[in-house]
Amino acid sequence: MLAIFMLIYIFCFRTVVVVGGSMYDTLVNGDRLLLVSNLLYRNPERGDIIVASKDSFRSGECIIKRVIATEGQLVDIDFETGTVFVDGVAIDEPYLHTPTVNPEGVIFPVTVPEGCLFVMGDNRKDSQDSRSPSIGFIDEREILGKAIFLMLPGLDEEWNVRDFNRIGVIG
């Protein structure tokens, strides 16, 4: 039974630790997450929190970001108001910690190429994401999995304590 459990865990799930504050306050530095592995996770959707490994970013360090747009969608950002538009419609982002006011180098609007995603952190002023040429679009083959569960909270940056009430499904 243990061998079966270990095989399922190895091939279907992964664990990662959040490094940095780009997803604050949805995720904090040191959070330990359970992922559905890329073997099972197909068809990313807007709002999903994904983990990817991109060679062009810090030698393949894991990137934990929220999917904003998928292949074929047009992304535009009004940097004065911080509003993100997908296919001409302002998206509702109740999870945001800071608004989208930094262009980071990509010229908008952009169309997401086939097989790719446009991703951003929830703490936009402290996030290197698809707005940055060093990351750009995430190829779906670079996805390690989708974050589904917060197993152990890290230390909150503002209060320097672990909030165990945060343990649970990531939405």
C-alpha positions as CSV (number, residue, x, y, z in Angstrom):
1,M,0.0,0.0,0.0
2,L,2.8,2.4,0.9
3,A,4.5,1.7,-2.5
4,I,1.3,2.5,-4.4
5,F,0.9,5.7,-2.4
6,M,4.5,6.7,-3.1
7,L,4.1,6.0,-6.8
8,I,0.9,8.1,-7.0
9,Y,2.6,10.9,-5.1
10,I,5.7,10.8,-7.2
11,F,3.9,10.9,-10.6
12,C,0.8,12.9,-9.7
13,F,1.9,15.4,-7.2
14,R,4.8,17.7,-6.3
15,T,5.7,20.0,-3.5
16,V,7.4,23.4,-3.8
17,V,8.4,26.2,-1.4
18,V,7.4,29.8,-2.3
19,V,10.5,32.0,-2.6
20,G,9.9,35.8,-2.6
21,G,6.9,38.1,-2.3
22,S,5.6,38.2,-5.9
23,M,2.4,36.4,-4.9
24,Y,1.8,38.2,-1.6
25,D,-0.7,38.0,0.0
26,T,-2.2,35.0,-1.7
27,L,1.1,33.2,-1.0
28,V,4.0,34.3,1.2
29,N,7.7,33.5,1.3
30,G,8.2,30.1,2.7
31,D,4.7,28.7,2.0
32,R,4.9,25.0,1.2
33,L,2.5,24.0,-1.6
34,L,1.1,20.8,-3.0
35,L,0.9,20.8,-6.8
36,V,-1.0,18.6,-9.3
37,S,1.8,17.4,-11.5
38,N,1.9,18.4,-15.2
39,L,1.2,14.8,-16.0
40,L,-2.4,15.4,-14.8
41,Y,-2.7,19.1,-15.1
42,R,-3.9,20.0,-18.6
43,N,-5.7,23.0,-20.1
44,P,-4.6,25.9,-17.9
45,E,-7.2,28.6,-17.2
46,R,-7.2,32.2,-16.2
47,G,-6.9,32.4,-12.4
48,D,-4.9,29.2,-12.0
49,I,-1.7,29.5,-9.9
50,I,1.0,27.6,-11.7
51,V,4.6,26.6,-11.1
52,A,6.9,26.6,-14.1
53,S,10.6,26.3,-14.7
54,K,12.1,28.6,-17.3
55,D,15.8,28.3,-18.3
56,S,16.0,32.1,-19.1
57,F,14.9,33.0,-15.5
58,R,17.6,32.5,-12.8
59,S,18.9,29.3,-14.4
60,G,15.6,27.5,-14.3
61,E,14.4,28.5,-10.8
62,C,10.8,27.8,-10.2
63,I,8.3,30.6,-11.1
64,I,5.0,30.7,-9.2
65,K,2.5,33.0,-10.9
66,R,-1.2,33.4,-11.7
67,V,-2.4,32.6,-15.3
68,I,-3.8,35.9,-16.8
69,A,-4.3,34.8,-20.4
70,T,-4.0,31.7,-22.6
71,E,-3.0,31.1,-26.2
72,G,-4.6,33.4,-28.7
73,Q,-5.8,36.0,-26.2
74,L,-4.9,39.7,-26.4
75,V,-3.5,41.2,-23.2
76,D,-3.4,45.0,-22.6
77,I,-2.6,46.9,-19.5
78,D,-3.5,50.5,-18.6
79,F,-0.5,51.3,-16.4
80,E,-2.1,54.6,-15.1
81,T,-5.1,52.8,-13.5
82,G,-3.4,49.4,-13.1
83,T,-6.2,47.7,-15.1
84,V,-5.5,44.5,-17.0
85,F,-7.6,43.7,-20.1
86,V,-7.9,40.4,-21.8
87,D,-9.5,40.4,-25.2
88,G,-10.7,44.0,-24.5
89,V,-12.4,43.2,-21.2
90,A,-11.1,44.4,-17.9
91,I,-10.5,41.4,-15.7
92,D,-11.7,41.3,-12.1
93,E,-8.7,40.7,-9.8
94,P,-9.8,40.6,-6.2
95,Y,-6.6,38.8,-5.2
96,L,-4.3,41.8,-6.1
97,H,-2.0,43.1,-3.4
98,T,-0.6,46.0,-5.6
99,P,-1.9,47.3,-8.9
100,T,-0.2,46.8,-12.3
101,V,1.7,50.0,-12.7
102,N,5.2,48.8,-13.9
103,P,5.5,48.0,-17.6
104,E,8.7,45.9,-17.1
105,G,9.8,46.2,-20.7
106,V,7.1,44.4,-22.8
107,I,5.2,46.6,-25.2
108,F,1.4,46.2,-24.9
109,P,-1.0,45.0,-26.3
110,V,0.4,41.5,-26.9
111,T,-1.2,38.3,-28.2
112,V,-0.3,35.1,-26.3
113,P,1.3,32.7,-28.8
114,E,0.0,29.1,-29.3
115,G,1.0,26.8,-26.5
116,C,1.9,29.6,-24.1
117,L,0.5,31.5,-21.1
118,F,0.7,35.1,-19.9
119,V,1.3,35.0,-16.2
120,M,1.6,37.7,-13.4
121,G,2.2,37.8,-9.7
122,D,-0.5,39.1,-7.3
123,N,1.9,41.6,-5.8
124,R,2.6,43.4,-9.1
125,K,5.2,45.9,-7.9
126,D,7.3,43.0,-6.6
127,S,6.8,40.5,-9.4
128,Q,9.0,39.6,-12.3
129,D,6.5,37.9,-14.7
130,S,5.3,37.9,-18.3
131,R,5.7,41.7,-18.4
132,S,9.5,41.1,-18.2
133,P,11.5,40.1,-21.2
134,S,13.6,37.8,-19.0
135,I,10.5,35.7,-18.4
136,G,8.0,36.6,-21.1
137,F,5.4,34.0,-22.1
138,I,5.4,30.6,-20.3
139,D,5.4,27.7,-22.7
140,E,3.0,25.1,-21.5
141,R,5.8,22.5,-21.6
142,E,7.6,24.5,-18.9
143,I,4.7,24.0,-16.4
144,L,5.6,21.8,-13.5
145,G,2.0,21.8,-12.1
146,K,-0.9,23.7,-10.6
147,A,-0.8,24.8,-7.0
148,I,-3.8,23.3,-5.3
149,F,-3.2,23.2,-1.5
150,L,-1.2,25.2,1.1
151,M,0.3,22.6,3.3
152,L,2.4,24.8,5.7
153,P,2.4,28.6,5.8
154,G,5.5,30.6,5.6
155,L,6.2,33.7,7.8
156,D,4.0,36.6,6.8
157,E,6.2,39.6,5.8
158,E,4.2,42.2,7.7
159,W,3.6,40.3,10.9
160,N,6.5,37.8,10.9
161,V,4.2,35.0,12.1
162,R,2.8,31.8,10.6
163,D,-1.0,32.0,10.0
164,F,-2.1,28.4,10.2
165,N,-5.6,29.5,9.3
166,R,-4.3,29.8,5.7
167,I,-3.8,26.0,5.4
168,G,-6.1,24.6,2.8
169,V,-7.2,24.7,-0.8
170,I,-5.7,27.5,-2.9
171,G,-8.3,29.3,-5.0
